[in-house]
Amino acid sequence: MNNRIKVNRARLNLTQDDLARKVNVRRETIVFLEKNKYNPSLKLAYDIAKVFDSKIEEIFIFE
Amino acid sequence: MKKKVLVFAVTALVLITTGLWYFSTNESLKLFDLLTFGIIVMVVSFALFAGFKRLTSAKRGEPAEDELSKKIMRKASSVSFYISLYLWLAIGYFSEKINYETHTIIGAGILGMAVIFGICWLVINFSGIRNE
């Protein structure tokens, strides 16, 4: 599964710390997500999509 | 916060006990004693590393634990338990061939389990968890 977290984070000018605080996870989790080393839970995927004001499938691409 | 205090309390207790053992012994330390001492220092360093990681997370306003850290802990626990079974099997096999007291062998086994868990945690923490 790929994702567009880094692109969307840059679009909103958010740091990894900012995004981590907004979705209530540690910064390391955001780092792992951006490196595609971790597939998030549905809740975390939903929270991240909500921060970016997008749909889950626009942020997380299932292949 | 309670967990952080507990980590540092246990670490301090282990260090004090090891220090007492190290300084109270009159005999010269053997290779096995030095090895045990080294492993204890390694385990304590790991606990301190984990404690400081939690502390820095808390300072940044992040949760001390989240879904990824819990998953890593769960996987490291299960993998290290599986590997530890083989460690105890090896200890059981070699215990008849080496001349150490039972409590020394059990102590070494417990320390070995701690080291195995530390290594598993480090490997999983750096390689990540995909498709689970």
N, CA and C atoms of all chains as a GROMACS GRO file, in nm:
protein
  585
    1MET      N    1   0.084  -0.120   0.000
    1MET     CA    2   0.000   0.000   0.000
    1MET      C    3   0.088   0.125   0.000
    2ASN      N    4   0.065   0.213  -0.095
    2ASN     CA    5   0.138   0.341  -0.098
    2ASN      C    6   0.051   0.450  -0.037
    3ASN      N    7   0.114   0.561  -0.007
    3ASN     CA    8   0.032   0.673   0.045
    3ASN      C    9   0.088   0.807   0.000
    4ARG      N   10   0.005   0.909   0.013
    4ARG     CA   11   0.044   1.044  -0.030
    4ARG      C   12   0.049   1.138   0.091
    5ILE      N   13   0.093   1.085   0.203
    5ILE     CA   14   0.096   1.166   0.326
    5ILE      C   15   0.197   1.280   0.313
    6LYS      N   16   0.316   1.246   0.262
    6LYS     CA   17   0.423   1.348   0.254
    6LYS      C   18   0.381   1.465   0.165
    7VAL      N   19   0.320   1.431   0.050
    7VAL     CA   20   0.276   1.534  -0.046
    7VAL      C   21   0.171   1.624   0.018
    8ASN      N   22   0.074   1.561   0.083
    8ASN     CA   23  -0.034   1.639   0.146
    8ASN      C   24   0.014   1.719   0.265
    9ARG      N   25   0.112   1.662   0.335
    9ARG     CA   26   0.169   1.734   0.450
    9ARG      C   27   0.241   1.861   0.402
   10ALA      N   28   0.312   1.847   0.290
   10ALA     CA   29   0.383   1.962   0.231
   10ALA      C   30   0.282   2.066   0.182
   11ARG      N   31   0.171   2.017   0.125
   11ARG     CA   32   0.066   2.107   0.074
   11ARG      C   33   0.010   2.195   0.186
   12LEU      N   34  -0.008   2.136   0.303
   12LEU     CA   35  -0.064   2.210   0.417
   12LEU      C   36   0.045   2.273   0.505
   13ASN      N   37   0.170   2.256   0.461
   13ASN     CA   38   0.284   2.311   0.536
   13ASN      C   39   0.287   2.260   0.681
   14LEU      N   40   0.266   2.130   0.695
   14LEU     CA   41   0.268   2.067   0.828
   14LEU      C   42   0.397   1.989   0.846
   15THR      N   43   0.452   1.993   0.965
   15THR     CA   44   0.569   1.909   0.994
   15THR      C   45   0.518   1.772   1.040
   16GLN      N   46   0.611   1.676   1.048
   16GLN     CA   47   0.572   1.543   1.096
   16GLN      C   48   0.521   1.552   1.240
   17ASP      N   49   0.584   1.639   1.318
   17ASP     CA   50   0.541   1.660   1.456
   17ASP      C   51   0.397   1.712   1.463
   18ASP      N   52   0.367   1.811   1.376
   18ASP     CA   53   0.231   1.869   1.374
   18ASP      C   54   0.127   1.763   1.342
   19LEU      N   55   0.155   1.685   1.237
   19LEU     CA   56   0.059   1.581   1.196
   19LEU      C   57   0.044   1.476   1.307
   20ALA      N   58   0.157   1.439   1.369
   20ALA     CA   59   0.152   1.339   1.477
   20ALA      C   60   0.062   1.387   1.590
   21ARG      N   61   0.078   1.514   1.626
   21ARG     CA   62  -0.005   1.568   1.736
   21ARG      C   63  -0.152   1.572   1.697
   22LYS      N   64  -0.180   1.607   1.569
   22LYS     CA   65  -0.319   1.619   1.525
   22LYS      C   66  -0.391   1.484   1.526
   23VAL      N   67  -0.318   1.377   1.494
   23VAL     CA   68  -0.384   1.245   1.489
   23VAL      C   69  -0.352   1.160   1.612
   24ASN      N   70  -0.285   1.223   1.710
   24ASN     CA   71  -0.256   1.159   1.839
   24ASN      C   72  -0.173   1.030   1.828
   25VAL      N   73  -0.064   1.040   1.749
   25VAL     CA   74   0.033   0.929   1.745
   25VAL      C   75   0.172   0.988   1.766
   26ARG      N   76   0.274   0.902   1.776
   26ARG     CA   77   0.411   0.951   1.791
   26ARG      C   78   0.467   0.988   1.653
   27ARG      N   79   0.568   1.075   1.652
   27ARG     CA   80   0.628   1.119   1.525
   27ARG      C   81   0.684   1.000   1.447
   28GLU      N   82   0.738   0.901   1.519
   28GLU     CA   83   0.796   0.782   1.455
   28GLU      C   84   0.692   0.710   1.368
   29THR      N   85   0.568   0.712   1.413
   29THR     CA   86   0.462   0.645   1.336
   29THR      C   87   0.442   0.714   1.201
   30ILE      N   88   0.448   0.848   1.203
   30ILE     CA   89   0.434   0.922   1.077
   30ILE      C   90   0.554   0.892   0.986
   31VAL      N   91   0.674   0.883   1.045
   31VAL     CA   92   0.795   0.851   0.967
   31VAL      C   93   0.778   0.713   0.902
   32PHE      N   94   0.732   0.615   0.979
   32PHE     CA   95   0.712   0.480   0.927
   32PHE      C   96   0.606   0.478   0.816
   33LEU      N   97   0.499   0.555   0.836
   33LEU     CA   98   0.393   0.561   0.734
   33LEU      C   99   0.446   0.619   0.604
   34GLU      N  100   0.523   0.728   0.615
   34GLU     CA  101   0.575   0.793   0.493
   34GLU      C  102   0.675   0.704   0.420
   35LYS      N  103   0.744   0.618   0.494
   35LYS     CA  104   0.841   0.528   0.431
   35LYS      C  105   0.775   0.396   0.386
   36ASN      N  106   0.643   0.389   0.399
   36ASN     CA  107   0.567   0.268   0.366
   36ASN      C  108   0.613   0.146   0.445
   37LYS      N  109   0.655   0.169   0.569
   37LYS     CA  110   0.699   0.057   0.653
   37LYS      C  111   0.588   0.014   0.749
   38TYR      N  112   0.474   0.079   0.740
   38TYR     CA  113   0.365   0.045   0.831
   38TYR      C  114   0.232   0.076   0.765
   39ASN      N  115   0.139  -0.020   0.775
   39ASN     CA  116   0.003   0.003   0.727
   39ASN      C  117  -0.084   0.043   0.845
   40PRO      N  118  -0.144   0.162   0.839
   40PRO     CA  119  -0.218   0.210   0.957
   40PRO      C  120  -0.350   0.137   0.979
   41SER      N  121  -0.404   0.152   1.099
   41SER     CA  122  -0.538   0.099   1.126
   41SER      C  123  -0.639   0.186   1.050
   42LEU      N  124  -0.760   0.137   1.038
   42LEU     CA  125  -0.864   0.212   0.967
   42LEU      C  126  -0.889   0.346   1.036
   43LYS      N  127  -0.884   0.346   1.169
   43LYS     CA  128  -0.910   0.469   1.245
   43LYS      C  129  -0.802   0.574   1.216
   44LEU      N  130  -0.674   0.528   1.218
   44LEU     CA  131  -0.565   0.623   1.193
   44LEU      C  132  -0.570   0.675   1.049
   45ALA      N  133  -0.602   0.585   0.955
   45ALA     CA  134  -0.614   0.626   0.814
   45ALA      C  135  -0.725   0.730   0.800
   46TYR      N  136  -0.835   0.708   0.868
   46TYR     CA  137  -0.948   0.801   0.865
   46TYR      C  138  -0.909   0.936   0.925
   47ASP      N  139  -0.838   0.932   1.040
   47ASP     CA  140  -0.796   1.056   1.107
   47ASP      C  141  -0.701   1.138   1.018
   48ILE      N  142  -0.608   1.067   0.952
   48ILE     CA  143  -0.512   1.136   0.865
   48ILE      C  144  -0.586   1.199   0.745
   49ALA      N  145  -0.677   1.122   0.686
   49ALA     CA  146  -0.754   1.173   0.572
   49ALA      C  147  -0.836   1.296   0.614
   50LYS      N  148  -0.887   1.293   0.735
   50LYS     CA  149  -0.967   1.404   0.788
   50LYS      C  150  -0.881   1.531   0.803
   51VAL      N  151  -0.757   1.514   0.850
   51VAL     CA  152  -0.666   1.629   0.864
   51VAL      C  153  -0.640   1.693   0.727
   52PHE      N  154  -0.625   1.607   0.625
   52PHE     CA  155  -0.598   1.658   0.490
   52PHE      C  156  -0.725   1.695   0.414
   53ASP      N  157  -0.840   1.680   0.480
   53ASP     CA  158  -0.970   1.710   0.420
   53ASP      C  159  -0.988   1.634   0.288
   54SER      N  160  -0.950   1.507   0.291
   54SER     CA  161  -0.960   1.422   0.171
   54SER      C  162  -1.028   1.290   0.207
   55LYS      N  163  -1.052   1.209   0.104
   55LYS     CA  164  -1.105   1.075   0.129
   55LYS      C  165  -0.987   0.981   0.156
   56ILE      N  166  -1.017   0.872   0.227
   56ILE     CA  167  -0.909   0.778   0.261
   56ILE      C  168  -0.839   0.727   0.132
   57GLU      N  169  -0.919   0.694   0.029
   57GLU     CA  170  -0.859   0.638  -0.092
   57GLU      C  171  -0.774   0.737  -0.172
   58GLU      N  172  -0.791   0.868  -0.138
   58GLU     CA  173  -0.706   0.969  -0.204
   58GLU      C  174  -0.568   0.976  -0.135
   59ILE      N  175  -0.563   0.938  -0.009
   59ILE     CA  176  -0.437   0.942   0.066
   59ILE      C  177  -0.365   0.807   0.061
   60PHE      N  178  -0.443   0.700   0.078
   60PHE     CA  179  -0.385   0.564   0.080
   60PHE      C  180  -0.425   0.490  -0.047
   61ILE      N  181  -0.323   0.450  -0.122
   61ILE     CA  182  -0.350   0.382  -0.251
   61ILE      C  183  -0.324   0.233  -0.236
   62PHE      N  184  -0.431   0.155  -0.247
   62PHE     CA  185  -0.417   0.008  -0.239
   62PHE      C  186  -0.376  -0.046  -0.375
   63GLU      N  187  -0.271  -0.127  -0.375
   63GLU     CA  188  -0.225  -0.185  -0.503
   63GLU      C  189  -0.231  -0.336  -0.500
   64MET      N  190   0.264   0.832   3.292
   64MET     CA  191   0.365   0.886   3.384
   64MET      C  192   0.412   0.779   3.482
   65LYS      N  193   0.314   0.697   3.530
   65LYS     CA  194   0.347   0.590   3.625
   65LYS      C  195   0.444   0.491   3.564
   66LYS      N  196   0.421   0.459   3.434
   66LYS     CA  197   0.507   0.363   3.364
   66LYS      C  198   0.650   0.414   3.356
   67LYS      N  199   0.664   0.546   3.330
   67LYS     CA  200   0.798   0.606   3.318
   67LYS      C  201   0.871   0.595   3.450
   68VAL      N  202   0.800   0.629   3.558
   68VAL     CA  203   0.860   0.621   3.692
   68VAL      C  204   0.902   0.478   3.722
   69LEU      N  205   0.815   0.383   3.682
   69LEU     CA  206   0.842   0.241   3.706
   69LEU      C  207   0.968   0.197   3.631
   70VAL      N  208   0.981   0.239   3.504
   70VAL     CA  209   1.100   0.202   3.423
   70VAL      C  210   1.226   0.252   3.492
   71PHE      N  211   1.226   0.379   3.535
   71PHE     CA  212   1.346   0.436   3.598
   71PHE      C  213   1.371   0.374   3.735
   72ALA      N  214   1.265   0.340   3.808
   72ALA     CA  215   1.280   0.278   3.941
   72ALA      C  216   1.343   0.140   3.928
   73VAL      N  217   1.292   0.060   3.832
   73VAL     CA  218   1.345  -0.075   3.812
   73VAL      C  219   1.490  -0.068   3.766
   74THR      N  220   1.518   0.026   3.674
   74THR     CA  221   1.655   0.043   3.624
   74THR      C  222   1.750   0.077   3.738
   75ALA      N  223   1.708   0.172   3.823
   75ALA     CA  224   1.791   0.212   3.936
   75ALA      C  225   1.814   0.096   4.031
   76LEU      N  226   1.709   0.018   4.055
   76LEU     CA  227   1.717  -0.098   4.145
   76LEU      C  228   1.817  -0.201   4.092
   77VAL      N  229   1.807  -0.229   3.960
   77VAL     CA  230   1.899  -0.326   3.898
   77VAL      C  231   2.043  -0.276   3.908
   78LEU      N  232   2.064  -0.146   3.880
   78LEU     CA  233   2.199  -0.088   3.886
   78LEU      C  234   2.256  -0.096   4.027
   79ILE      N  235   2.172  -0.062   4.127
   79ILE     CA  236   2.218  -0.064   4.267
   79ILE      C  237   2.254  -0.207   4.309
   80THR      N  238   2.166  -0.304   4.274
   80THR     CA  239   2.190  -0.444   4.310
   80THR      C  240   2.319  -0.495   4.244
   81THR      N  241   2.334  -0.462   4.113
   81THR     CA  242   2.455  -0.506   4.041
   81THR      C  243   2.579  -0.442   4.102
   82GLY      N  244   2.568  -0.313   4.136
   82GLY     CA  245   2.680  -0.242   4.198
   82GLY      C  246   2.719  -0.305   4.332
   83LEU      N  247   2.617  -0.340   4.412
   83LEU     CA  248   2.642  -0.404   4.542
   83LEU      C  249   2.715  -0.537   4.523
   84TRP      N  250   2.665  -0.614   4.425
   84TRP     CA  251   2.725  -0.745   4.396
   84TRP      C  252   2.870  -0.728   4.350
   85TYR      N  253   2.891  -0.629   4.262
   85TYR     CA  254   3.023  -0.606   4.203
   85TYR      C  255   3.124  -0.562   4.309
   86PHE      N  256   3.081  -0.471   4.398
   86PHE     CA  257   3.176  -0.416   4.494
   86PHE      C  258   3.189  -0.500   4.623
   87SER      N  259   3.089  -0.586   4.648
   87SER     CA  260   3.095  -0.664   4.773
   87SER      C  261   3.172  -0.794   4.756
   88THR      N  262   3.187  -0.839   4.630
   88THR     CA  263   3.256  -0.966   4.608
   88THR      C  264   3.407  -0.952   4.634
   89ASN      N  265   3.460  -1.047   4.709
   89ASN     CA  266   3.604  -1.042   4.741
   89ASN      C  267   3.686  -1.119   4.640
   90GLU      N  268   3.620  -1.218   4.576
   90GLU     CA  269   3.692  -1.299   4.478
   90GLU      C  270   3.712  -1.219   4.349
   91SER      N  271   3.814  -1.258   4.273
   91SER     CA  272   3.834  -1.190   4.144
   91SER      C  273   3.727  -1.238   4.047
   92LEU      N  274   3.681  -1.147   3.963
   92LEU     CA  275   3.570  -1.180   3.872
   92LEU      C  276   3.617  -1.271   3.760
   93LYS      N  277   3.535  -1.376   3.735
   93LYS     CA  278   3.568  -1.469   3.627
   93LYS      C  279   3.506  -1.417   3.497
   94LEU      N  280   3.540  -1.486   3.389
   94LEU     CA  281   3.490  -1.446   3.257
   94LEU      C  282   3.336  -1.449   3.255
   95PHE      N  283   3.278  -1.552   3.316
   95PHE     CA  284   3.132  -1.566   3.320
   95PHE      C  285   3.068  -1.449   3.394
   96ASP      N  286   3.132  -1.406   3.506
   96ASP     CA  287   3.081  -1.293   3.585
   96ASP      C  288   3.085  -1.164   3.502
   97LEU      N  289   3.196  -1.146   3.432
   97LEU     CA  290   3.210  -1.025   3.348
   97LEU      C  291   3.106  -1.024   3.237
   98LEU      N  292   3.083  -1.143   3.180
   98LEU     CA  293   2.983  -1.156   3.072
   98LEU      C  294   2.844  -1.121   3.126
   99THR      N  295   2.813  -1.175   3.245
   99THR     CA  296   2.684  -1.145   3.309
   99THR      C  297   2.671  -0.996   3.335
  100PHE      N  298   2.779  -0.938   3.386
  100PHE     CA  299   2.780  -0.794   3.415
  100PHE      C  300   2.755  -0.712   3.286
  101GLY      N  301   2.821  -0.753   3.179
  101GLY     CA  302   2.804  -0.685   3.050
  101GLY      C  303   2.661  -0.693   3.001
  102ILE      N  304   2.600  -0.812   3.014
  102ILE     CA  305   2.461  -0.830   2.968
  102ILE      C  306   2.366  -0.745   3.053
  103ILE      N  307   2.391  -0.740   3.185
  103ILE     CA  308   2.305  -0.657   3.272
  103ILE      C  309   2.315  -0.510   3.229
  104VAL      N  310   2.436  -0.465   3.201
  104VAL     CA  311   2.455  -0.325   3.157
  104VAL      C  312   2.378  -0.301   3.026
  105MET      N  313   2.384  -0.402   2.936
  105MET     CA  314   2.313  -0.390   2.807
  105MET      C  315   2.162  -0.378   2.829
  106VAL      N  316   2.108  -0.463   2.917
  106VAL     CA  317   1.963  -0.462   2.944
  106VAL      C  318   1.922  -0.329   3.008
  107VAL      N  319   2.005  -0.280   3.102
  107VAL     CA  320   1.975  -0.153   3.168
  107VAL      C  321   1.980  -0.037   3.067
  108SER      N  322   2.080  -0.042   2.978
  108SER     CA  323   2.090   0.063   2.875
  108SER      C  324   1.966   0.064   2.787
  109PHE      N  325   1.917  -0.056   2.754
  109PHE     CA  326   1.797  -0.068   2.671
  109PHE      C  327   1.676  -0.007   2.743
  110ALA      N  328   1.664  -0.037   2.874
  110ALA     CA  329   1.552   0.017   2.953
  110ALA      C  330   1.561   0.169   2.960
  111LEU      N  331   1.684   0.220   2.978
  111LEU     CA  332   1.702   0.366   2.983
  111LEU      C  333   1.667   0.430   2.849
  112PHE      N  334   1.709   0.365   2.739
  112PHE     CA  335   1.679   0.414   2.604
  112PHE      C  336   1.527   0.422   2.584
  113ALA      N  337   1.457   0.315   2.625
  113ALA     CA  338   1.311   0.312   2.611
  113ALA      C  339   1.247   0.421   2.698
  114GLY      N  340   1.300   0.438   2.819
  114GLY     CA  341   1.247   0.541   2.910
  114GLY      C  342   1.265   0.681   2.855
  115PHE      N  343   1.385   0.710   2.803
  115PHE     CA  344   1.410   0.844   2.747
  115PHE      C  345   1.326   0.870   2.623
  116LYS      N  346   1.303   0.762   2.543
  116LYS     CA  347   1.219   0.776   2.424
  116LYS      C  348   1.077   0.819   2.464
  117ARG      N  349   1.026   0.755   2.569
  117ARG     CA  350   0.893   0.789   2.618
  117ARG      C  351   0.890   0.932   2.670
  118LEU      N  352   0.996   0.970   2.740
  118LEU     CA  353   1.004   1.104   2.799
  118LEU      C  354   1.006   1.212   2.692
  119THR      N  355   1.085   1.190   2.584
  119THR     CA  356   1.092   1.290   2.477
  119THR      C  357   0.958   1.298   2.403
  120SER      N  358   0.891   1.182   2.388
  120SER     CA  359   0.758   1.183   2.325
  120SER      C  360   0.661   1.266   2.407
  121ALA      N  361   0.667   1.248   2.539
  121ALA     CA  362   0.576   1.321   2.629
  121ALA      C  363   0.604   1.471   2.622
  122LYS      N  364   0.735   1.507   2.612
  122LYS     CA  365   0.772   1.650   2.605
  122LYS      C  366   0.719   1.715   2.478
  123ARG      N  367   0.714   1.635   2.368
  123ARG     CA  368   0.665   1.689   2.241
  123ARG      C  369   0.514   1.694   2.237
  124GLY      N  370   0.450   1.646   2.343
  124GLY     CA  371   0.304   1.646   2.349
  124GLY      C  372   0.242   1.529   2.276
  125GLU      N  373   0.324   1.424   2.250
  125GLU     CA  374   0.273   1.304   2.182
  125GLU      C  375   0.240   1.198   2.287
  126PRO      N  376   0.156   1.100   2.251
  126PRO     CA  377   0.130   0.992   2.347
  126PRO      C  378   0.255   0.906   2.366
  127ALA      N  379   0.272   0.852   2.487
  127ALA     CA  380   0.389   0.767   2.513
  127ALA      C  381   0.381   0.637   2.433
  128GLU      N  382   0.259   0.592   2.408
  128GLU     CA  383   0.236   0.470   2.330
  128GLU      C  384   0.130   0.498   2.224
  129ASP      N  385   0.146   0.440   2.108
  129ASP     CA  386   0.041   0.449   2.007
  129ASP      C  387   0.027   0.312   1.940
  130GLU      N  388  -0.056   0.306   1.834
  130GLU     CA  389  -0.083   0.174   1.777
  130GLU      C  390   0.041   0.106   1.722
  131LEU      N  391   0.136   0.184   1.664
  131LEU     CA  392   0.256   0.123   1.609
  131LEU      C  393   0.347   0.069   1.720
  132SER      N  394   0.369   0.150   1.824
  132SER     CA  395   0.458   0.105   1.932
  132SER      C  396   0.400  -0.017   2.003
  133LYS      N  397   0.267  -0.022   2.018
  133LYS     CA  398   0.204  -0.139   2.080
  133LYS      C  399   0.220  -0.263   1.993
  134LYS      N  400   0.206  -0.243   1.860
  134LYS     CA  401   0.221  -0.355   1.767
  134LYS      C  402   0.365  -0.408   1.768
  135ILE      N  403   0.461  -0.314   1.770
  135ILE     CA  404   0.602  -0.354   1.774
  135ILE      C  405   0.631  -0.434   1.901
  136MET      N  406   0.576  -0.385   2.013
  136MET     CA  407   0.597  -0.453   2.142
  136MET      C  408   0.537  -0.594   2.139
  137ARG      N  409   0.415  -0.604   2.081
  137ARG     CA  410   0.347  -0.734   2.073
  137ARG      C  411   0.426  -0.833   1.988
  138LYS      N  412   0.472  -0.783   1.871
  138LYS     CA  413   0.544  -0.872   1.780
  138LYS      C  414   0.679  -0.912   1.840
  139ALA      N  415   0.749  -0.813   1.901
  139ALA     CA  416   0.879  -0.844   1.964
  139ALA      C  417   0.861  -0.946   2.076
  140SER      N  418   0.752  -0.934   2.152
  140SER     CA  419   0.725  -1.029   2.261
  140SER      C  420   0.702  -1.169   2.206
  141SER      N  421   0.620  -1.180   2.101
  141SER     CA  422   0.587  -1.313   2.049
  141SER      C  423   0.709  -1.378   1.984
  142VAL      N  424   0.785  -1.300   1.905
  142VAL     CA  425   0.903  -1.357   1.838
  142VAL      C  426   1.008  -1.397   1.941
  143SER      N  427   1.030  -1.310   2.042
  143SER     CA  428   1.133  -1.341   2.141
  143SER      C  429   1.094  -1.462   2.227
  144PHE      N  430   0.963  -1.478   2.253
  144PHE     CA  431   0.918  -1.596   2.327
  144PHE      C  432   0.949  -1.723   2.248
  145TYR      N  433   0.921  -1.718   2.118
  145TYR     CA  434   0.944  -1.832   2.030
  145TYR      C  435   1.094  -1.870   2.028
  146ILE      N  436   1.180  -1.766   2.016
  146ILE     CA  437   1.325  -1.791   2.012
  146ILE      C  438   1.373  -1.841   2.149
  147SER      N  439   1.314  -1.786   2.256
  147SER     CA  440   1.354  -1.825   2.393
  147SER      C  441   1.330  -1.973   2.421
  148LEU      N  442   1.228  -2.030   2.355
  148LEU     CA  443   1.203  -2.173   2.372
  148LEU      C  444   1.326  -2.253   2.331
  149TYR      N  445   1.388  -2.210   2.220
  149TYR     CA  446   1.509  -2.279   2.173
  149TYR      C  447   1.627  -2.253   2.267
  150LEU      N  448   1.629  -2.131   2.325
  150LEU     CA  449   1.736  -2.100   2.423
  150LEU      C  450   1.727  -2.195   2.542
  151TRP      N  451   1.604  -2.214   2.596
  151TRP     CA  452   1.588  -2.303   2.711
  151TRP      C  453   1.615  -2.448   2.674
  152LEU      N  454   1.583  -2.484   2.551
  152LEU     CA  455   1.614  -2.619   2.501
  152LEU      C  456   1.765  -2.640   2.502
  153ALA      N  457   1.838  -2.539   2.453
  153ALA     CA  458   1.985  -2.546   2.450
  153ALA      C  459   2.041  -2.550   2.592
  154ILE      N  460   1.983  -2.466   2.680
  154ILE     CA  461   2.029  -2.464   2.820
  154ILE      C  462   2.005  -2.601   2.885
  155GLY      N  463   1.888  -2.660   2.859
  155GLY     CA  464   1.856  -2.792   2.914
  155GLY      C  465   1.955  -2.898   2.866
  156TYR      N  466   1.994  -2.887   2.738
  156TYR     CA  467   2.086  -2.984   2.680
  156TYR      C  468   2.227  -2.968   2.739
  157PHE      N  469   2.272  -2.841   2.748
  157PHE     CA  470   2.410  -2.817   2.792
  157PHE      C  471   2.426  -2.814   2.944
  158SER      N  472   2.313  -2.806   3.019
  158SER     CA  473   2.323  -2.794   3.166
  158SER      C  474   2.392  -2.915   3.230
  159GLU      N  475   2.380  -3.030   3.166
  159GLU     CA  476   2.445  -3.149   3.221
  159GLU      C  477   2.594  -3.152   3.189
  160LYS      N  478   2.633  -3.076   3.087
  160LYS     CA  479   2.773  -3.081   3.044
  160LYS      C  480   2.858  -2.972   3.107
  161ILE      N  481   2.793  -2.867   3.164
  161ILE     CA  482   2.871  -2.760   3.227
  161ILE      C  483   2.851  -2.762   3.378
  162ASN      N  484   2.953  -2.719   3.448
  162ASN     CA  485   2.948  -2.728   3.595
  162ASN      C  486   2.911  -2.595   3.659
  163TYR      N  487   2.788  -2.552   3.638
  163TYR     CA  488   2.739  -2.432   3.705
  163TYR      C  489   2.621  -2.468   3.793
  164GLU      N  490   2.600  -2.388   3.897
  164GLU     CA  491   2.487  -2.415   3.987
  164GLU      C  492   2.355  -2.383   3.916
  165THR      N  493   2.248  -2.446   3.965
  165THR     CA  494   2.116  -2.431   3.899
  165THR      C  495   2.073  -2.285   3.891
  166HIS      N  496   2.091  -2.211   4.005
  166HIS     CA  497   2.044  -2.071   4.005
  166HIS      C  498   2.124  -1.984   3.907
  167THR      N  499   2.252  -2.021   3.885
  167THR     CA  500   2.334  -1.947   3.787
  167THR      C  501   2.280  -1.971   3.646
  168ILE      N  502   2.247  -2.097   3.618
  168ILE     CA  503   2.197  -2.133   3.484
  168ILE      C  504   2.062  -2.065   3.458
  169ILE      N  505   1.975  -2.065   3.561
  169ILE     CA  506   1.844  -2.000   3.545
  169ILE      C  507   1.863  -1.849   3.524
  170GLY      N  508   1.954  -1.790   3.600
  170GLY     CA  509   1.983  -1.647   3.586
  170GLY      C  510   2.032  -1.614   3.446
  171ALA      N  511   2.122  -1.700   3.395
  171ALA     CA  512   2.175  -1.680   3.260
  171ALA      C  513   2.062  -1.692   3.157
  172GLY      N  514   1.971  -1.787   3.179
  172GLY     CA  515   1.858  -1.805   3.088
  172GLY      C  516   1.768  -1.683   3.085
  173ILE      N  517   1.741  -1.627   3.203
  173ILE     CA  518   1.655  -1.508   3.212
  173ILE      C  519   1.723  -1.388   3.144
  174LEU      N  520   1.853  -1.374   3.168
  174LEU     CA  521   1.927  -1.265   3.103
  174LEU      C  522   1.926  -1.284   2.950
  175GLY      N  523   1.942  -1.410   2.909
  175GLY     CA  524   1.938  -1.441   2.765
  175GLY      C  525   1.805  -1.403   2.704
  176MET      N  526   1.697  -1.430   2.776
  176MET     CA  527   1.563  -1.394   2.728
  176MET      C  528   1.550  -1.243   2.712
  177ALA      N  529   1.607  -1.170   2.810
  177ALA     CA  530   1.601  -1.023   2.803
  177ALA      C  531   1.678  -0.971   2.682
  178VAL      N  532   1.794  -1.032   2.657
  178VAL     CA  533   1.876  -0.990   2.542
  178VAL      C  534   1.803  -1.022   2.410
  179ILE      N  535   1.743  -1.142   2.403
  179ILE     CA  536   1.668  -1.181   2.282
  179ILE      C  537   1.554  -1.083   2.257
  180PHE      N  538   1.483  -1.046   2.364
  180PHE     CA  539   1.372  -0.951   2.348
  180PHE      C  540   1.425  -0.816   2.296
  181GLY      N  541   1.536  -0.770   2.355
  181GLY     CA  542   1.595  -0.642   2.312
  181GLY      C  543   1.632  -0.642   2.165
  182ILE      N  544   1.695  -0.753   2.122
  182ILE     CA  545   1.737  -0.764   1.981
  182ILE      C  546   1.614  -0.766   1.890
  183CYS      N  547   1.512  -0.847   1.927
  183CYS     CA  548   1.389  -0.855   1.847
  183CYS      C  549   1.324  -0.717   1.835
  184TRP      N  550   1.317  -0.646   1.948
  184TRP     CA  551   1.254  -0.513   1.948
  184TRP      C  552   1.329  -0.418   1.854
  185LEU      N  553   1.463  -0.422   1.863
  185LEU     CA  554   1.544  -0.333   1.778
  185LEU      C  555   1.522  -0.365   1.630
  186VAL      N  556   1.527  -0.495   1.596
  186VAL     CA  557   1.512  -0.535   1.455
  186VAL      C  558   1.375  -0.494   1.402
  187ILE      N  559   1.269  -0.523   1.478
  187ILE     CA  560   1.133  -0.491   1.432
  187ILE      C  561   1.113  -0.339   1.428
  188ASN      N  562   1.172  -0.270   1.527
  188ASN     CA  563   1.158  -0.124   1.532
  188ASN      C  564   1.222  -0.056   1.410
  189PHE      N  565   1.331  -0.114   1.360
  189PHE     CA  566   1.398  -0.051   1.245
  189PHE      C  567   1.346  -0.103   1.111
  190SER      N  568   1.297  -0.228   1.109
  190SER     CA  569   1.251  -0.280   0.980
  190SER      C  570   1.103  -0.248   0.954
  191GLY      N  571   1.027  -0.222   1.059
  191GLY     CA  572   0.886  -0.185   1.043
  191GLY      C  573   0.794  -0.305   1.033
  192ILE      N  574   0.664  -0.278   1.035
  192ILE     CA  575   0.564  -0.385   1.028
  192ILE      C  576   0.475  -0.357   0.908
  193ARG      N  577   0.482  -0.446   0.810
  193ARG     CA  578   0.400  -0.426   0.691
  193ARG      C  579   0.292  -0.534   0.681
  194ASN      N  580   0.180  -0.496   0.623
  194ASN     CA  581   0.071  -0.590   0.591
  194ASN      C  582   0.030  -0.679   0.708
  195GLU      N  583   0.015  -0.621   0.823
  195GLU     CA  584  -0.032  -0.700   0.939
  195GLU      C  585  -0.147  -0.627   1.005
   0.00000   0.00000   0.00000
